[in-house]
């Protein structure tokens, strides 16, 4: 198998298209197409590294310096597997608030080492949000980034931290069910006592939408 075909196969195996790989790696679409078609001949080492980072593979599995694939000094550089996630703006961790719409034209991406995400490392539907608010600050301070996975309400477990909307406004809270009183309860965990539970009776759930479960977060300390 030649190098171009190998690169094409790896792209497909990792769940990418040339277009999505271009978007997440920053390497132009036409450059990646050329790399595939020309078997990486004279490919830039910088572009090879960017692509390998996104694909989570060893650079040297694609290049062969002895045959002039990359016209630069050989290196033992080995990439760590990473994942690029769409960053869908801010989520209120305080009172419910309206989230500004994000489209494919203005979405940003963040890149994380896959090993930070544990069993979720290979999921293709994860996304990130930035926390705006203090109602969960005992666990997730204001300004933190969270990684979320889409989930249906039937899949939720007690004490999951969820992203949800009620009456078309959004928030992040701790989830639990009160089966006896037929209630869904979304609770803050804050040092600020002004935050209170959001309680939704089962018979008024039509305006409730569960979007995702928080599976990971990161905090920047001053």
C-alpha positions as CSV (number, residue, x, y, z in Angstrom):
1,X,0.0,0.0,0.0
2,X,1.4,3.4,-1.0
3,X,1.5,6.3,1.5
4,X,-1.3,8.3,-0.1
5,X,-3.6,5.3,0.1
6,X,-2.6,4.6,3.7
7,X,-3.3,8.2,4.7
8,X,-6.7,8.1,2.9
9,X,-7.6,4.8,4.8
10,X,-6.5,6.2,8.2
11,X,-8.7,9.3,7.6
12,X,-11.7,7.1,6.9
13,X,-11.0,4.7,9.8
14,X,-10.8,7.7,12.2
15,X,-14.2,8.9,11.1
16,X,-13.1,12.0,9.1
17,X,-13.5,13.2,5.6
18,X,-10.8,15.3,3.9
19,X,-13.0,18.4,4.5
20,X,-13.5,17.7,8.3
21,X,-9.8,16.9,8.7
22,X,-8.9,20.1,7.0
23,X,-11.2,22.1,9.3
24,X,-9.8,20.5,12.5
25,X,-6.1,20.4,11.5
26,X,-5.9,23.8,9.8
27,X,-4.3,22.2,6.7
28,X,-6.0,23.4,3.5
29,X,-8.4,20.9,1.8
30,X,-6.4,21.1,-1.4
31,X,-3.1,20.4,0.4
32,X,-4.5,17.2,2.0
33,X,-5.9,16.1,-1.4
34,X,-2.5,16.7,-3.0
35,X,-0.7,14.8,-0.2
36,X,-3.0,11.8,-0.8
37,X,-2.7,12.0,-4.6
38,X,1.1,12.5,-4.6
39,X,1.8,9.9,-1.9
40,X,3.1,12.6,0.5
41,X,6.0,13.4,-1.9
42,X,7.6,16.7,-0.8
43,X,4.9,17.2,1.8
44,X,5.6,19.8,4.5
45,X,6.6,18.2,7.8
46,X,4.5,20.9,9.5
47,X,1.4,19.8,7.7
48,X,2.1,16.1,8.3
49,X,2.4,16.9,12.0
50,X,-0.8,18.8,12.1
51,X,-2.7,16.0,10.4
52,X,-1.2,13.3,12.6
53,X,-2.1,15.2,15.7
54,X,-5.8,15.2,14.8
55,X,-5.7,11.6,13.6
56,X,-3.9,10.5,16.8
57,X,-1.1,8.6,14.9
58,X,2.7,8.6,14.9
59,X,4.2,10.9,12.3
60,X,6.8,8.3,11.3
61,X,4.0,5.9,10.3
62,X,3.4,8.1,7.3
63,X,6.9,9.4,6.4
64,X,10.0,7.8,5.1
65,X,13.0,10.2,5.0
66,X,15.2,7.8,3.0
67,X,12.9,8.1,0.0
68,X,12.5,11.9,0.2
69,X,8.9,12.0,1.3
70,X,9.6,15.0,3.5
71,X,12.6,17.2,2.6
72,X,13.7,18.0,6.1
73,X,15.8,16.4,8.8
74,X,14.4,13.3,10.3
75,X,12.9,13.6,13.8
76,X,11.7,11.2,16.4
77,X,8.6,13.4,17.0
78,X,5.7,11.2,18.1
79,X,2.2,12.7,18.5
80,X,-0.2,12.2,21.4
81,X,-3.7,11.3,20.3
82,X,-6.0,14.4,20.5
83,X,-9.6,15.2,19.8
84,X,-11.0,18.5,18.4
85,X,-14.4,19.5,19.8
86,X,-16.8,22.2,18.7
87,X,-17.1,25.0,21.3
88,X,-20.7,26.0,21.4
89,X,-20.4,29.3,23.3
90,X,-21.3,29.9,26.9
91,X,-23.8,28.1,29.2
92,X,-25.3,29.8,32.2
93,X,-24.6,28.1,35.5
94,X,-26.7,30.5,37.3
95,X,-30.2,31.7,36.4
96,X,-31.6,30.4,33.1
97,X,-30.4,32.5,30.2
98,X,-30.7,32.6,26.4
99,X,-27.8,31.1,24.5
100,X,-26.6,32.9,21.4
101,X,-27.0,30.7,18.3
102,X,-23.9,29.0,16.9
103,X,-23.7,28.0,13.3
104,X,-21.2,26.0,11.2
105,X,-19.8,29.3,10.0
106,X,-18.9,30.7,13.4
107,X,-18.2,27.7,15.5
108,X,-14.8,27.5,17.2
109,X,-12.9,24.3,18.1
110,X,-10.8,23.3,21.1
111,X,-8.3,20.4,21.1
112,X,-7.8,18.0,24.1
113,X,-5.7,15.0,24.7
114,X,-7.9,11.9,24.2
115,X,-6.7,10.3,27.4
116,X,-8.3,13.0,29.4
117,X,-11.7,11.8,28.3
118,X,-11.4,8.2,29.3
119,X,-14.1,5.9,28.0
120,X,-15.5,8.8,25.9
121,X,-12.3,9.4,24.0
122,X,-13.5,8.0,20.7
123,X,-17.0,9.5,20.6
124,X,-17.7,11.7,17.7
125,X,-20.7,13.6,19.2
126,X,-19.0,15.4,22.1
127,X,-18.9,19.2,22.3
128,X,-17.6,21.8,24.7
129,X,-19.1,24.8,26.5
130,X,-17.7,27.7,28.6
131,X,-19.4,28.1,31.9
132,X,-20.8,31.5,32.7
133,X,-22.1,31.8,36.3
134,X,-21.6,30.9,39.9
135,X,-24.4,28.4,40.7
136,X,-22.1,25.3,40.3
137,X,-19.0,26.9,41.6
138,X,-18.4,24.3,44.4
139,X,-17.6,21.9,41.6
140,X,-17.2,23.9,38.3
141,X,-16.2,27.5,38.8
142,X,-17.2,30.3,36.6
143,X,-15.1,30.5,33.4
144,X,-14.4,26.7,33.3
145,X,-14.7,24.6,30.2
146,X,-17.0,21.6,30.2
147,X,-17.2,18.7,27.7
148,X,-20.6,17.2,27.2
149,X,-22.2,14.2,25.5
150,X,-25.8,14.3,24.1
151,X,-28.2,12.3,26.2
152,X,-31.9,11.6,26.5
153,X,-33.8,12.2,29.7
154,X,-34.5,8.5,30.1
155,X,-30.7,7.8,30.2
156,X,-30.0,10.2,33.0
157,X,-28.9,9.0,36.4
158,X,-29.3,10.6,39.8
159,X,-26.7,13.4,40.4
160,X,-25.7,13.7,36.7
161,X,-24.7,17.3,35.8
162,X,-26.8,18.3,32.8
163,X,-27.3,21.0,30.3
164,X,-31.0,21.7,29.9
165,X,-33.5,24.3,28.8
166,X,-36.9,25.2,30.2
167,X,-39.2,27.6,28.3
168,X,-36.4,28.0,25.7
169,X,-33.8,29.2,28.2
170,X,-30.7,27.3,29.2
171,X,-28.8,26.2,32.3
172,X,-26.4,23.7,33.9
173,X,-27.4,22.0,37.2
174,X,-27.3,18.7,39.1
175,X,-30.2,16.5,38.2
176,X,-32.4,14.2,40.3
177,X,-35.9,12.7,40.3
178,X,-38.5,12.8,43.0
179,X,-40.7,9.9,42.0
180,X,-42.9,10.2,45.0
181,X,-44.0,13.7,44.2
182,X,-43.6,13.4,40.4
183,X,-40.9,16.1,40.2
184,X,-37.7,16.7,38.3
185,X,-35.3,18.8,40.3
186,X,-32.3,20.7,39.0
187,X,-30.1,21.8,41.9
188,X,-27.2,24.4,42.1
189,X,-24.1,23.6,44.1
190,X,-22.8,27.1,45.0
191,X,-21.3,29.1,47.7
192,X,-23.8,31.8,46.9
193,X,-27.1,31.2,48.7
194,X,-29.2,33.2,46.1
195,X,-29.3,30.2,43.8
196,X,-32.2,27.8,44.3
197,X,-33.6,24.5,42.9
198,X,-35.5,24.6,39.6
199,X,-38.4,22.2,40.1
200,X,-40.4,20.9,37.2
201,X,-43.5,18.7,37.8
202,X,-43.9,15.7,35.5
203,X,-47.1,17.2,34.0
204,X,-45.3,20.4,32.9
205,X,-42.4,18.7,31.1
206,X,-43.4,19.8,27.6
207,X,-41.2,22.8,27.8
208,X,-38.2,20.9,29.2
209,X,-35.4,19.7,27.0
210,X,-32.3,17.8,28.2
211,X,-29.4,18.4,25.8
212,X,-26.4,16.8,27.4
213,X,-24.5,15.4,30.3
214,X,-21.3,16.9,31.5
215,X,-18.5,14.3,31.4
216,X,-15.4,16.5,31.9
217,X,-14.4,19.9,33.0
218,X,-11.2,22.0,33.2
219,X,-10.5,25.1,35.4
220,X,-8.0,27.9,34.8
221,X,-6.6,29.1,38.2
222,X,-5.4,32.7,38.7
